[in-house]
Amino acid sequence: MYKVANPDIKYTVAAQVGEDAQGLMVVGQYAIVRELGHGSFGTVYLVKHAVTGEMFALKEYHKASLRKRLQSTTMNTTPSGRGGGPMRPGRGGLFAARQRLLQQRSEEDADPFSLIKTELAISKKLQHPNLVRLHEALNDTEQDVLYLVIDLCEKGPVQALNTGSATSEPIPPKDAHRYFTQALMALEYLHEQDIVHRDIKPDNMLLTKDDTLKISDFGESTLHDQNSDMVHGSSGTPAFMAPELCQNEGGVSGEAADIWSLGVCLYSFIYGTLPFQGDSVIEIMDSVSAGKLHFPDPANEQLNELLLRMLDSNPDSRITIAEIRKHPWVTQNGTFALPSKRSNCKNSVTAITQEDVDSVIQPIFDIMPVILAVAKLRRFRRRIREKRERLEREAQERDLLLSEGQSAVTVQPDDLQQMTEDTQPDASLALE
């Protein structure tokens, strides 16, 4: 029912949600096996494809949370009526913000995936062994939820930080080096596609069963102009944010900010703690801005020198990926060779443009079939719910009569047969 921009990713506009014979919740063709963890906008589940039996991760997005984020971004970036800059409470600024929010809601009505269209536009073009791949996007109209089916990374985050103490078990140096270089290759590939991740942290670095690191979560990612990597607005996790973002100085180099975040990850890998800490977001950002580094092992000179250059408070003099490639700690004094940039970026795709973002899914001229299908799905669910409630009431009345020694009200076999027929999936409800 929708024209899909990339056939490799499926889009299910009205996903059927129910239960299978084993009592597992089913979303589209995916049975939810168990919960894997929580994200900022919802839960991540382990799921099994009903036909192929293949295992995936299912990422849940509550639309209400996405709308709040979008509204917050709009209110913070909409120009005022007096000539631009951050929007202030004024007639022109508030009116412009309201108009933008109304337009966004209209876009959502026409395209149920509009709330994550940037993430979809980015994901559909990425082909790299160290990036999580998106397979399908599903829209649940009943629960106001979006689901993304992505690669399963069985071992989870590369490092689990204690949120209270900002500490974790250090990763053995050999493994830390391997994970860091894999993340570096993924970041080089992203930057080559003019994509800034903006939320690099261990939670977004996942390990497969064969110990391959994959960077995930492009919800905060952004596209920049081919001639400049400047991005606007603060985004990400405070402890991993570059100081120029904490200081809210307007446009900053997105690629330099990603390198800073990767440097914080490397510090955490080796030393099992974060370099910049505090008891509140303000204290953390003050610590980041101060930029004072302490190295638990001063003898590790090569590593510490690399960290100093990655965590340089001046983005203009901060080390680049090309320079990191040649660093002696990365090359292990010439004994370790990274793939060439040409080889690493061999799956380079056409540049992602704003047009790609706007046309991830292009609605057909006649939207009525989609509306009718959604309405049919809701009626289908309502019939199941009403039938179940009626049978439960009759069972309660039967039990009451039995307890009083009277004749029981029985559920007729025809009713049970009809309920079974009503709960059979209708293939026409899942529009892909």
N, C-alpha and C positions, 0 to 999 in steps of 0.2 A: 504493500500500500504506500510505501515511501520509496523514493528513488535513493538508493544507497550509494554514497560516494566511493566506497571501497568494498568490494565483494568479500574481502577477507574478514570483515567484521559484520556480524549480523545485528540487526536492530529489530527488536520485538516491541511494537508499540503498545499492545494490550496483552501483557504477559498473564497467563493463567496461573493462579496460585491455589494449591490444594494439598492433598495428602496422597501418598502411594499406598500400596497394599501392606507395607511394613509400618505404616503410621508416620513416615518421615514427611516433613513439609517439602513440597515440590514447587519450584519457581520455574516456569517454562518447562524445559526438559532436564532440569537439574534438581536432584534430590539432596537436601541439606543433611549432611552426615553429622557434623558437630561444629561448634563455634571455635574459631582459631584465635580471635582477638578483637580488640576494639580500636577503631580509628576516630578521628576528630568528627566525622559526620555520620558514623554508624558502625555496624559490626562486620567483621570478615568471617566467612564460613568456609568450611571444607565441603565441597559438593561433588556429586557423581553424576555424569551424564547418563540419562536413562537408556540411550540407545547403544553408545559405544563403551560405556563403563569407565571412560577416562575421568580422572580426578582433576578438579580445578579449584581455584579459590574464587569465592563470590563476595564481592565488595558491595556493601549496602550504603546507599546515600539517602538520608532523610531530606526530602525537598525543603522542608521548613528551615532546616539548618543552612542549606544552600542559599535559600532566599535571604536569610539574615545576613550571610556573608556578602551576597551581591548588593544588598541594600546598604550595608556598612561601607563597602567600596564606593558605591555611588555617592553617598553623602560626603565621603572624605575627598572625592576627586572632582565632583561637579563644580565647574567654575561659578564664581559668584556673579551677580548682576552688575558688579562694578569693575569688571575688567579682568577676571581670571583669578588664579590662585586658589587655595583651599576654600571650600564653600563655607560661608559664615551664615548664621541665622539672619537672613534678609529676604525681602520679597522676591528678588530676582533669583537668588540661589535656591531657595526652597521650591519655587515654582519649577525651575529647571530640573531639580532632583525628582520632584513628583512626576513630571512628564516622563523622565527617563524610567522611573519605576513602573509607570503605566505601560510604557512601550515594552519593557522587559516581560511584564505579565502577559501582554498580548503575544509576544514571541513564544512564551511558554505554552500558551493555548494552541498555537499553530504547530509547535515543535516540542514534544514532551521532553526532549533531551537538551533543550537550550541551556539549562542551568549548568551543564558540564560540557558545553560544545567545544570549549578550548581544549580541555583534556582529551576529548574524543578526536579532535582534529590533529592533535600532536600524536596521540597513540596510534592512529591509523597509518602513519607514515614511518614509524620507527622500526628498524630491523637491525638489532644488535644483540649478541649473546649475553650481554650484561645489562639488558633492560627488560623489565617485565612486559610481556606482550598481552594486549587486549584481544579477546576473542568474540565477545558478544555484549551488547547493552540491552537491558530489558527495563520496561516501564510498567510498574504495578499501579494501575489507576485507583485501585481500592484502598491501598495503604499509603498512597502518596509517597512512594519510594522508587528510586532508581537502583538498578543492580548492574554491576560490571563483572563479567566473567573473565578472569585473568589467569596467567600461569600460576601453577601451584609451586610454591617454594617450601618444601617440606620442613626444613630446619628453622624456618622463621628468621627473625632479625639477627644480623651478624653479631650483635652485642646488646644485651639487655641492661639498661642503666636503671639503677634504683632511683626512683623519682624524688625520694626524700633526701638522699645523700649525694646524688649525682655521681655515684661510683658504680663500678662493676668489676668483674674479674678481668684482669688484663688478658689480651689475646697473645699467645706465643708469637715471638718476633717473626718467625718464618711464615706463619699463617697471616699475621698482620700485614706483612709485605705483600703477600699474594692478594689479599682482599683489597688493599689500598690500590694496587696497580690495576686490578679489575675495575674498581670504581673510577679510577683515573681514565681508563679507556672509554668507559660509558660516558663520562663527562665530556671528554674530547669529542666524541661522536655527537652528543647533544649540541654542543657549542658550534660544531661544524654545520648543524642544521638551523643555526640561529635560534636555538632554544635555550633559555635559562631555567634551571630547575627550581631554584629559590627555596628548597626545603631539604637540602642534603643533611642527613643525620642517620645514625645507626638504625633507627626504627624503620627507615625507608630503604635500607640495604638488606635484602633477603637472600637466604642461602638455599639452594636446591639440594636434593639428596646427594648429588655428587660434588657438593661444596663449591658450586659456581655462584658468585655473587651477582645479584640482579638489583638494579635500582628501580624503585617503584614509586607510585603516587605522584602523578603529574597535575594534581589539583591546584597547586600554587604556581605551576610553570607558566611562562609567558614567552611570547615571540618578540623578537626585536628586529629592527631594521637591519638590512644587510650591511649598511654603511656605518652602523653604530650599535653597540651593545648596551646602550643606556636604557635603564628601566626606572620606573617611578613607583613610589609607595613601598612601605615596609611589609615584608611577608616572611613567613618562616617561624622557626622556634628560637626564642630569644638567646639561649645559650649557644646557638650555632650561627647567629646572625652576625654579619660583618659590622664593624663600628660605624661605617658610613651610613648603614641602614638605621642603626640605633639613634643616630644624631639627626635623622630625618632631614637630610640636606637636599632633597629633591632628587633629580636624576643621578643615578650612580651606575657604574659598570656592573652589569649583571654577572658577567663571566668572572670578574675579580671577586665578587661576593660569593659565588659558588666555590671558588678555590679556597677562600677563607673557611667556609663551612667544611670542606673536605679536610682542611688542616686540623680543625677541631676534632673531627672524627678520628684522624690518625693519632692525635694526642691521646684520645680516649682509648683507642685500640691498644696502644703500648703501655700507658700508665694506669688504665683502669679508672680514670677520673676525668672530669672536665676541667679545662684550663681556666674558665671564667665562671664563677659561681656567685650566688647570693640567695637571701631568704625570700626575695620577692622579684618580680619582673624588673622593677626599677633598679634594684641592687644588681641584678645580673647584667642589665644593660650598662650600668655605670662601670661594672667590672670589665665588660667588653670594651667600652670606650677608653678606659684607662690603659688597656693593652699590656698589663704587666704579666710576664710569663715566668713561671717557676718550673724547673725541670727536676723531677724526683731522682733522675739518674744523670748527673752532669757528665759522666764519662762517655755517654752515648753521643759523641760530638757530631757525627754526620747527621744523625736523625734530628738532633736538636737544632742544627743549623738549617735544615730543611723546614722544620716547624717555625723557626723564627722568620723565615722568608715567606711562608704561606700565611702566617699570622702577623704580617706587617700591617700596621694600622693605616698606612698610606696605600690606597688602592693603585696609585700610579706606579709605585715601586714594588708592589707585590709580585712575587714570582708568577710566571705564566706556565701554562701546561707544557709548552714547548721546552721551557727551561727545566721544569720538573722532570721531564723525560730523560734529561742528561745528568741529573743530580747523582752523585756517587752512591747515596743510600738507595736510590731507586735502581740503579744499574748494578748494585752490589759490587762496586769497584770494577766494573767492566765484565762481570761474570754472568749477568742477567740481561737479556735483550727483550725489550718490548716489541710488539708488532709495529711496523712502520705506520705512520699516520695514514698513508694511502691505503694500506691493508686494513687498518682498523676502521676506516670510513668507506670501505669499498661498497657497502650497501647504502651509500649516500643517496638520498631521494631528492626529488624536486623541492625547492624551498617551500615551506609552509607559509601561506599568505593569509591575510585577513579574510580574503574570499573563501579560502579553505575552511576557516572557522565558521563563517556565516553559512556555508553550504554543506556542512557535515551530513545533514539529512535535508533533502529538498522536498517539501510537501507537494503532493500532486494538486492539481487545480481543484478537484472535487474532494473535499475533506469529509463529506457526509458518510461514506462507508466506514471510516474510522470511528466517527461519533456513534454510528449505529452499532458497530461491533462492541464498543465500550459499554454502551447501554445494555446490549444483550448479555455481556459478561456479568454486569451487575445484577440483572434479573435472574440469571442462572444461579449466582451465589445466594441471592435472597430466597429463592425457592428452596435451596438446600437447607438454609438456616431455618426457614419457617417449618419445613417438613420435620427437621430434627427436633425443634421445640415442641411441635404438636405430639410427636411420638413420646417425647420425654414426659409431657403432661399426662398422656394416657397411661404411661407406665406408672406414674406416681398415683393416679387415681385407682389403677388396678391394685397396686400394693395396699392402698388405704382400704379398699373394699375387702381384700383378702384378710387384712388384719381385723376387720369387723365381722368376718364370717359370712360375707355376702358374695354373690357371684362376681367374678372378676370381669373387668372390661378388657377385652383382648385386642391385640394389634392384628389386624387382618393381614394374611399373606400378601394380598394384592397391594396393600400399603407399602410393605417392605420391598416388593418387586418394583413398585413405582419409584421409591426412593433410590433404589439401586440404579434404575434407568436415568433418574434425574442427575445423579452424581457422575455419570460417565463424561469424560472430557469431550469437548466439542472443538474439533480441529480448526473450525472457522473462526474461533475466538482469538487465536494467536496470529496476529498479522505481522508478517516479517518482511 
